[in-house]
Amino acid sequence: MLRCLRGLGADISRHVNCPISNADECFKIIGQGLHGLTEPVNVLNAGNSGTTMRLVSGLLAAQPFFSVITGDKSLRSRPMDRIIKPLEKMGARIHGRHDNTRAPLSISGRRLTGIEYTMPVASAQLKSSIIIAGLYADGETILHQPAQSRDHTERMLEDMGASLSEKELTIKLNPTGDLRSVDVRVPTDTSSAAYWLVAAICHPSAKITVLNVGINPTRTGVIDALQSMGGQLTILNRRFEGGEEVADIMAESSNLKAIEISGALVPRLIDEIPVISLAACFAHGTTIIRDAAELRVKESDRIKATVTELSRFGGNLKELKDGMEIKGTGMLSGASGWSHGDHRLAMTLGVAGLLANGETEIAGSESAGVSYPTFWNDIQLLMKGPSV
């Protein structure tokens, strides 16, 4: 994201004397208003990040210049027509590979018009792409969602002065001119925290506390699911920072039971389903996961990959068209696994190895660095003894 925005002329630098206390890393952004970006001289590269590709495409659709955005092999295979179609309805000109459904995308920015659009899937990336484009559009942009998804974009834009409202599953946005700058503290990522929560509740003798976790209600599906399974999770020190609710979460060894995960809950935990599937391997009974076909078009086919890899560890998993059936075995054995080039699967297998009897080897373990660069260091720290 930083690379793409800098390629558009954004003034972003590391902040040496960070005004936000207890920040591990800090950046300073000097905004030039909505119309302060410049035409990139090179192709923009979103790497492995679908969020970057889709959000930046919404931004580029409204710029008065030509641009091209691409990504790595995995990202170039993921569907982009879900953002191309609504952006073209707003007036954008976008061309892509594979009958206009895959990156690289060439975008000729134009003056956009607000639209009323019913989203085919509950997707924070799709929603955010249209909202960002809507900041530049003439007239009102109205989005109808099939279910609630992550709302970080809406919260941040409201904090910056955008005229945005939400009633039930409908979002309305009216352009208001330039936004105001705000200081932002990014909380601990809920998805990354989930690996340690599952490690603790599945281990026979463990207690792990993860600090400063974002508990935005659109992201806490994994917490709700693990608690429904009987996971002992205690929410401590609740507070609000920059419009986002934050807390510390203590997880302890638990006796887990099987549940069904489906419907409106799925968009709230879609990224955590692989590690929830791992927890289900330690639960009593058969866990059913449905309505999760979106997992087929992530960095890997996460349904097939999760079933294949956890089965290597002795898990009893069955692949469904839109999910999985998992019979709890109560234990796993060390195995040789493969990340399929997917960061979430790499970390799920890492926790599986932490919990399994015997030695585990994971090919492609470096994939974890896409979203959690210190994951393997943190596993080593956890294995050395008591940890908070």
C-alpha angles and dihedrals in degrees: 000000000000091000093051095046092047088050086060092054098263115159103231124154139159110270110229098190099038113200091206110087122234093013115154092198130013135190131193118215120192106200125213096192129259092304099045100097124106135214111274117240092206137041111276113237120208092183110202095334117116089181091058093046095050100039095045090048088058088052094047093049089070100043121105094235145064122266141166125211127189140161143198124301093274094050092046088060095053122098116265099167090091089070097031094060098055093039090053089050086058090054104267123142110222130166126187144165125273097039093318096307105100139055145286089080124195112204128193103194118223141171105284134214125215116251140193107236135179109212115227092211136024099252128154090200093054092044093048093048091056093043092052090049088047091061087071099037129109108244135001125327116209124189126191113199125203089215139352117282134175111312104193092121093053093048094049095046092049088052088052093053103264117155096240130145135177129201116181103311099340122097123195123194128184120187111247104176125251121003124232122246119250136181112246132197110200110217124221107286111259092214093053092046090054093073092062093044090055092044091056100044093047096046116090094229116021145120120184128175119199114199132221096005119175108242098181103160091239090060102041097082089108091054091048091049095048091047090050087054089056097262112161102232119160120196110215136183098009114198143148123248120178093342093309125107113235133185144159115254124209116198124191138184109286145183102241130205131197121262139175119250116196146116122029092357093067099072088052093059105020094125093047098053095100092056092041086054088055090053089050089060087066096044128099111249134007121315117207122203117189140162090042101116087129086078089071091072102044124104084301134002089278095191094056094037095049093048092046097047101041088047087061087061092053097267118149103227132155124198117234126190092253103017146340145286113218124188111200115240098178093227143045133204127223115265146163109268138177127221093212085223089290118131095207093051091047091056093044089055089047091058090043088056090048090055100036128094111248135008125329130198122191121197114210092022090151088075088082088074091072091080105003113034094179097045097113092044089053091050089053091050090050092052092053096067146280110010139181 
